[in-house]
């Protein structure tokens, strides 16, 4: 099993070592927290699928980072980053396989929204908190609301099925 974690890089290429079927799970990152607040940030989405690859195929992987925590009095946290897997197309992301949206940031008095999972491997980012607004999480299609969630930083798991 290979685990790909957030490292600040935009795209992390992964070369398939052996032809076969692989079980891939993507986890969006959680939103950030408000300084001094007690409200939770939104959780990133979790989504997975089973895919067939041939040896030497390259996947382009994006792993989202956890939203920044507020350093100002009652400021709100930042939104979590999305995680995604694409088939490589000559060094650039090609066909999208999976998207897991990031969670929304919390404010001093309001929780961040959880990311939403949609059909066909796409996800919406979580909404920011409502008062005073935290940043929404990054998503494949914009902002969303509550649904299936995974707490913590973004990551991606890839293993032979």
Helices and strands as residue ranges (DSSP letters): E 2-5, E 12-15, E 20-27, E 46-53, E 58-62, E 83-89, E 92-100, E 116-117, G 119-121, E 123-126, E 143-144, E 155-160
